[in-house]
């Protein structure tokens, strides 16, 4: 705890040198040139903290090392009759803190939303392309590019070519950038939806509006009318709101996926075709291939 915090808790305003007073005034005047010294109501050190925090989101190393524990100081202008204009420093949750709280809410509502242990270790760096078919390297490049562009991605192809690894790596990267994300196995997600029903804050209510959602093994769920309806509602909401969606599927084309999805399949596949760039992965099943082959070892699904 620094001295400014100690003074603050004791309600003491320490005497500060003129240089710090001027720096505080300069910080406020950078935003409101008309500000006068007597209109500053916070301690000078707080204005300097606000100046230091102006671009902290660009260099954020995570909440663990955050100087302000996720509550960032910001200068604000208050107009409170009959007292007039004043300028103080308020503390507001940053994007990283809000993302963490949203992730906790997600985990509470959707048990399947936490990236499983095996896939939590999946990264782009660990996705080996050496000695693999060209489609593997192309898929990795497409996934890395989609993280920056926000485009949807459909990773399709036979099992064991690394589709789930890439989708999990994308979700992990979004989380590291301070945005809520989920990587869910579709059959497990449907179980969560059955459990929570249509309740506010239930699985459907939470996942449909996430900035990033990876739907793993789409097409492997039981093709019931109920499942088809829920998947259509989910995909249609994300389609209408232009939310980044990634799917993995063993289907080789949108038409084949539509057949796998059963009820509402054509409507779901049609939207996904427009939402996502379709990327086909080819190659042997790395789970069934030589387990000592390093080129296959890190690839999943």
SULTADA-V596414 format. One record per backbone hydrogen bond with DSSP energy under -1.0 kcal/mol. NH is the residue of the N-H (numbers start at 1). CO is the residue of the C=O. E is the energy in kcal/mol with one decimal. If there is no record, write none. Layout:
BEGIN
nh:co:e
NH:CO:E
NH:CO:E
END
This chain:
BEGIN
nh:co:e
6:2:-1.7
7:3:-3.0
8:4:-2.1
9:5:-2.3
10:6:-1.6
12:7:-2.7
21:17:-1.8
22:18:-2.6
23:19:-2.3
24:20:-2.2
25:21:-2.2
26:22:-2.8
27:23:-2.0
28:24:-1.7
29:25:-2.8
30:26:-1.4
31:28:-1.5
32:28:-2.9
35:32:-2.2
39:36:-2.1
40:37:-1.5
41:87:-2.4
46:43:-1.5
47:43:-1.1
48:44:-1.6
49:45:-1.8
50:46:-2.2
51:47:-2.0
52:48:-2.2
53:49:-1.7
54:51:-1.2
56:53:-1.4
58:55:-1.6
66:63:-1.2
69:66:-1.1
71:68:-2.0
72:92:-2.4
74:90:-2.7
76:88:-2.6
78:86:-3.2
80:84:-2.1
83:80:-2.0
86:78:-2.3
87:39:-2.7
88:76:-1.7
90:74:-2.7
92:72:-2.1
94:70:-2.7
98:94:-2.4
99:95:-2.4
100:96:-2.0
101:97:-2.3
102:98:-2.2
103:99:-2.3
104:100:-2.0
105:101:-2.2
106:102:-2.4
107:103:-2.6
108:104:-2.0
109:105:-1.6
110:106:-2.9
113:110:-2.0
120:116:-2.2
122:119:-1.6
127:124:-1.3
128:126:-1.1
132:129:-2.1
136:133:-1.6
138:134:-2.2
139:135:-2.1
140:136:-2.1
141:137:-2.3
142:138:-2.1
143:139:-2.3
144:140:-2.3
145:141:-2.1
146:142:-2.2
147:143:-1.3
149:145:-2.1
150:146:-2.6
152:275:-1.0
153:245:-1.7
154:277:-2.8
155:247:-3.0
156:279:-2.6
157:249:-1.5
165:300:-1.1
166:162:-1.9
167:163:-2.2
168:164:-2.8
169:165:-2.5
170:166:-2.2
171:167:-2.1
172:168:-2.7
173:169:-2.1
174:170:-2.3
175:171:-2.2
176:172:-2.2
177:173:-1.3
178:175:-1.8
179:174:-1.9
182:212:-1.1
183:113:-1.1
184:214:-2.8
186:216:-2.8
189:185:-2.5
190:186:-2.4
191:187:-1.5
192:188:-2.0
193:189:-2.2
194:190:-2.2
195:191:-2.1
196:192:-2.4
197:193:-2.0
199:196:-1.4
202:199:-2.1
206:202:-2.2
207:203:-2.5
208:204:-1.9
210:207:-1.4
213:244:-1.5
214:182:-2.8
215:246:-3.4
216:184:-3.4
218:248:-2.4
220:217:-1.9
224:222:-1.7
228:224:-2.5
229:225:-2.2
230:226:-2.2
231:227:-2.5
232:228:-2.1
233:229:-2.3
234:230:-2.3
235:231:-2.7
236:232:-3.0
237:233:-1.9
238:234:-1.9
239:235:-2.5
240:236:-2.7
241:237:-1.8
243:238:-2.1
246:213:-2.7
247:153:-2.4
248:215:-2.1
249:155:-2.1
257:253:-2.3
258:254:-2.4
259:255:-1.7
260:256:-1.9
261:257:-2.0
265:262:-2.6
268:264:-2.5
269:265:-2.9
270:266:-2.0
271:267:-1.7
272:268:-2.5
273:269:-2.2
274:270:-1.3
275:271:-2.6
276:272:-2.4
277:152:-1.9
279:154:-3.2
281:156:-2.8
286:160:-2.0
289:285:-1.6
293:290:-1.8
296:293:-1.5
297:293:-1.6
299:296:-1.6
END
